[in-house]
Amino acid sequence: MTISVIGIGYGGDVTSEARASLQEADVVIGHEDFIASVRHLVRDGAECFDVQTLTDTTDNVFAARARSALDRAQAGAQVVIVSGGDPGLLGMAGPLISELSAIADARSLPRVRVLPGLSAWQYASARLGAPFNGGICVISLCLYSHTEEKIRRQVEGVAAAGLGVVAYMLRHNGEAKPERYPTDVPAVDLARRRFLLLRDALLRHRPADTPTYLFSGFGDDRGDKPEQAPLQDSLHLWERSDDESVFCVPGVDHASAHGYIWDVT
């Protein structure tokens, strides 16, 4: 009895192992956009659905997906949960394992198989050249469970370390879904403040003209066209971001020429 959690990259950019898992699945669970991008890889007759339309606004959607997957797996189905990008980075692997670990009778639980996928930072790196070859830190600025103090500690650490940075979740989920993700202050103000925490921490350790990049729309035409601004002016990039954008800053030892930017280990 196995539940497979697979990363599908963006635009259905799946690995051969993920493709095989989808073709063998009896049940596919995940966000409707992710399912749509790989529906052609799923056999006829397989059940494909998400739980968002079945849950209350206060429900944990990730936990609900895990419970649905467990129910189907215990009934004998081959179950696949799909995640955009990589399932271990802001994806479904963590919530699934966490939900299963909370169930007492481990003997009746399915095995979890995590199949990696391409992450947004990998797409961004490839578009630019090799900006993170000297090391990278990937952080989420507006993950609902993260406190302001945790974000501050993370951004100050990476800024001082001189590593390349890729920031996910530049916008807070509460901007689009305030009923599910309530905040003490307007969600847009919270997201802006956290971006400024990152920018200002970096400015204390890096030149103001350090290049920064905003990527949006991996899997469509926008993903090939990053927007660029010097670090000191990067708030303009944040203002143009959406809930799928990532913000990229190369490490302190980067070099650039002929339209490429790179670092060397």
C-alpha positions as CSV (number, residue, x, y, z in Angstrom):
1,M,0.0,0.0,0.0
2,T,1.7,3.1,-1.3
3,I,0.9,6.8,-1.7
4,S,3.2,8.5,-4.3
5,V,3.8,12.3,-4.0
6,I,5.2,13.5,-7.2
7,G,6.6,16.8,-8.5
8,I,5.4,17.8,-11.9
9,G,7.6,20.8,-12.5
10,Y,5.7,23.5,-14.4
11,G,3.7,23.0,-17.5
12,G,3.7,19.3,-16.9
13,D,7.5,19.0,-17.1
14,V,7.6,15.6,-15.4
15,T,10.4,13.1,-15.0
16,S,10.1,9.6,-16.5
17,E,9.5,8.1,-13.0
18,A,6.7,10.6,-12.3
19,R,5.2,9.8,-15.7
20,A,5.2,6.1,-14.9
21,S,3.6,6.7,-11.5
22,L,0.8,8.8,-13.1
23,Q,0.1,6.1,-15.7
24,E,-0.3,3.4,-13.0
25,A,-2.5,5.6,-10.7
26,D,-6.1,4.7,-9.8
27,V,-6.5,8.0,-8.0
28,V,-4.8,11.4,-8.6
29,I,-5.3,14.2,-6.1
30,G,-4.1,17.8,-6.2
31,H,-4.7,21.3,-7.2
32,E,-6.9,21.4,-10.3
33,D,-4.3,23.3,-12.3
34,F,-1.7,20.7,-11.6
35,I,-4.0,17.9,-12.5
36,A,-5.0,19.6,-15.8
37,S,-1.3,19.9,-16.8
38,V,-0.7,16.1,-16.5
39,R,-4.2,14.8,-17.2
40,H,-3.0,13.5,-20.6
41,L,-0.6,11.2,-18.7
42,V,-3.3,9.6,-16.5
43,R,-5.1,6.5,-17.8
44,D,-8.8,6.6,-18.7
45,G,-11.0,5.7,-15.7
46,A,-8.7,7.0,-13.0
47,E,-10.3,9.3,-10.4
48,C,-8.9,12.8,-10.5
49,F,-10.0,15.5,-8.0
50,D,-9.0,18.1,-5.5
51,V,-10.6,18.7,-2.1
52,Q,-10.8,22.5,-2.1
53,T,-14.5,22.4,-3.2
54,L,-15.3,19.9,-0.5
55,T,-13.6,21.8,2.4
56,D,-14.7,24.7,4.6
57,T,-12.7,27.9,4.4
58,T,-11.2,27.2,7.8
59,D,-10.1,23.6,6.9
60,N,-6.4,22.8,6.2
61,V,-6.5,21.9,2.5
62,F,-3.1,20.1,2.7
63,A,-4.3,17.9,5.5
64,A,-7.6,17.2,3.7
65,R,-5.7,16.0,0.7
66,A,-3.6,13.7,2.8
67,R,-6.7,12.2,4.5
68,S,-8.4,11.7,1.1
69,A,-5.3,9.9,-0.2
70,L,-5.1,7.7,2.9
71,D,-8.8,6.7,2.6
72,R,-8.3,5.7,-1.1
73,A,-5.0,3.9,-0.4
74,Q,-6.5,1.9,2.5
75,A,-9.3,0.9,0.1
76,G,-6.7,-0.6,-2.2
77,A,-6.2,2.1,-4.8
78,Q,-2.8,3.2,-6.2
79,V,-2.8,6.9,-5.2
80,V,-0.8,9.8,-6.5
81,I,-0.7,13.3,-5.1
82,V,0.6,15.9,-7.5
83,S,2.6,19.0,-6.5
84,G,3.8,21.8,-8.7
85,G,7.6,22.1,-8.7
86,D,9.2,19.8,-6.2
87,P,6.9,18.1,-3.6
88,G,9.5,18.5,-0.8
89,L,9.7,22.3,-1.2
90,L,6.5,24.0,-0.4
91,G,4.7,20.9,-1.7
92,M,2.6,18.0,-0.5
93,A,5.3,15.7,0.8
94,G,5.6,17.4,4.2
95,P,1.9,17.8,4.9
96,L,1.3,14.2,3.9
97,I,4.0,12.7,6.1
98,S,3.0,15.0,9.0
99,E,-0.7,13.9,8.7
100,L,0.2,10.2,8.5
101,S,2.6,10.5,11.5
102,A,-0.3,11.8,13.6
103,I,-2.2,8.6,13.1
104,A,-1.5,6.2,15.9
105,D,-1.6,2.8,14.2
106,A,1.4,2.9,12.0
107,R,1.0,-0.7,10.9
108,S,-2.0,0.2,8.8
109,L,-0.4,3.2,7.1
110,P,0.8,3.2,3.5
111,R,4.4,3.7,2.5
112,V,5.1,7.2,1.2
113,R,7.1,7.4,-2.0
114,V,8.4,10.9,-2.8
115,L,9.3,11.5,-6.5
116,P,11.2,14.8,-7.0
117,G,10.4,17.4,-9.6
118,L,12.0,20.6,-10.9
119,S,11.7,23.6,-8.6
120,A,11.1,27.2,-9.6
121,W,14.6,28.1,-8.5
122,Q,16.1,25.6,-11.0
123,Y,14.1,27.0,-13.9
124,A,15.2,30.5,-12.8
125,S,18.9,29.4,-12.5
126,A,18.8,27.9,-16.0
127,R,17.4,31.0,-17.5
128,L,20.1,33.2,-16.1
129,G,23.1,30.9,-16.6
130,A,24.6,29.6,-13.3
131,P,23.9,32.2,-10.6
132,F,23.8,29.8,-7.7
133,N,26.7,27.6,-8.4
134,G,28.4,28.9,-5.3
135,G,25.5,28.0,-3.0
136,I,21.9,28.9,-2.6
137,C,19.3,29.6,0.1
138,V,15.6,29.1,-0.7
139,I,13.2,30.8,1.6
140,S,9.5,31.4,1.8
141,L,8.6,35.0,2.8
142,C,4.9,34.6,3.4
143,L,4.3,31.1,4.5
144,Y,1.2,31.3,6.7
145,S,2.8,29.4,9.6
146,H,6.0,31.5,9.7
147,T,6.4,34.3,12.3
148,E,7.9,37.7,11.6
149,E,10.8,36.8,13.9
150,K,11.5,33.6,12.0
151,I,11.6,35.4,8.7
152,R,13.9,38.1,10.1
153,R,16.3,35.4,11.5
154,Q,16.4,33.7,8.1
155,V,17.0,36.7,5.9
156,E,19.7,38.1,8.2
157,G,21.5,34.8,8.1
158,V,21.5,34.4,4.4
159,A,22.4,38.0,3.8
160,A,25.5,37.7,6.1
161,A,26.4,34.4,4.5
162,G,26.7,35.8,1.0
163,L,24.8,33.0,-0.6
164,G,22.5,33.3,-3.6
165,V,18.9,33.7,-2.6
166,V,15.6,32.6,-4.1
167,A,12.5,33.9,-2.3
168,Y,9.2,32.1,-2.8
169,M,5.8,33.2,-1.7
170,L,6.4,36.9,-2.2
171,R,2.6,37.4,-1.7
172,H,0.6,36.3,1.2
173,N,-2.2,33.8,0.6
174,G,-4.4,36.1,2.7
175,E,-4.4,38.7,-0.1
176,A,-6.6,36.3,-2.3
177,K,-8.2,34.2,0.5
178,P,-8.6,36.3,3.6
179,E,-11.2,34.0,5.0
180,R,-8.9,31.0,4.9
181,Y,-5.7,32.9,5.8
182,P,-6.6,35.7,8.2
183,T,-3.9,38.2,9.2
184,D,-3.7,40.9,12.0
185,V,-2.8,43.6,9.4
186,P,-3.7,43.7,5.7
187,A,-2.1,40.8,4.0
188,V,-0.6,43.0,1.3
189,D,1.1,45.1,3.9
190,L,2.5,42.1,5.7
191,A,3.9,40.8,2.4
192,R,5.5,44.1,1.5
193,R,7.1,44.4,5.0
194,R,8.6,40.9,4.7
195,F,10.0,41.7,1.3
196,L,11.6,44.9,2.7
197,L,13.1,42.8,5.5
198,L,14.9,40.7,2.9
199,R,15.9,43.7,0.7
200,D,17.3,45.7,3.6
201,A,19.2,42.8,5.1
202,L,20.8,42.2,1.7
203,L,21.7,45.8,1.3
204,R,23.6,45.8,4.6
205,H,26.0,43.2,3.1
206,R,25.9,43.7,-0.7
207,P,26.3,46.6,-3.2
208,A,23.2,48.6,-3.9
209,D,23.6,47.8,-7.7
210,T,23.6,44.0,-7.2
211,P,21.3,42.6,-9.9
212,T,18.0,41.1,-8.8
213,Y,15.5,39.2,-10.9
214,L,11.7,38.5,-10.8
215,F,10.4,35.3,-12.5
216,S,6.7,34.7,-13.1
217,G,4.8,32.2,-15.1
218,F,7.0,29.1,-15.3
219,G,5.4,26.8,-17.8
220,D,4.2,29.6,-20.1
221,D,5.8,32.4,-22.1
222,R,6.4,34.7,-19.1
223,G,8.8,32.2,-17.6
224,D,11.5,33.0,-20.2
225,K,11.5,36.7,-19.5
226,P,12.7,37.8,-16.1
227,E,12.4,41.4,-15.0
228,Q,15.5,42.9,-13.6
229,A,16.3,45.7,-11.1
230,P,19.3,46.7,-8.9
231,L,18.9,45.6,-5.3
232,Q,18.2,49.1,-4.1
233,D,15.2,49.4,-6.5
234,S,13.9,45.8,-6.2
235,L,10.7,46.9,-4.4
236,H,9.4,47.7,-7.9
237,L,9.8,44.0,-8.8
238,W,7.9,42.9,-5.7
239,E,5.1,45.3,-6.7
240,R,4.8,43.5,-10.0
241,S,4.9,40.0,-8.5
242,D,2.0,37.5,-8.1
243,D,1.5,34.4,-6.0
244,E,3.6,32.3,-8.4
245,S,6.6,34.7,-8.7
246,V,10.1,34.1,-7.3
247,F,12.7,36.7,-6.5
248,C,16.3,35.8,-7.3
249,V,19.6,37.4,-6.1
250,P,23.0,35.9,-7.0
251,G,25.6,35.3,-4.4
252,V,28.2,37.9,-3.6
253,D,30.9,36.3,-5.8
254,H,28.9,36.3,-9.0
255,A,30.1,37.5,-12.3
256,S,28.3,38.5,-15.5
257,A,28.9,39.0,-19.2
258,H,27.1,38.6,-22.5
259,G,23.7,38.3,-20.9
260,Y,24.7,35.5,-18.5
261,I,25.3,35.6,-14.8
262,W,27.2,32.9,-12.9
263,D,29.1,31.9,-9.9
264,V,31.9,29.3,-9.6
265,T,32.4,26.8,-6.8
